[in-house]
Amino acid sequence: MGAMPEWTMLLANVGFPSAVAVYLLLRFEKQIAAQTLAIEDLTRKLETKNEEDN
């Protein structure tokens, strides 16, 4: 057996990147939701403007 057990290596190689990805996803979730709402609002405004122009 090496200096580090196999599960420790697995945790270091898979667990840490997974934890960082989850943290970032949770942190940016509100910003992504706000951008989605802004895009939907812009789409509605463009559709209304196009209807007025026709």
Buried (B, 14 or more C-beta within 10 A) or exposed (E): EEEEEEEEEEBEEEEEEEEEEEEEEEEEEEEEEEEEEEEEEEEEEEEEEEEEEE
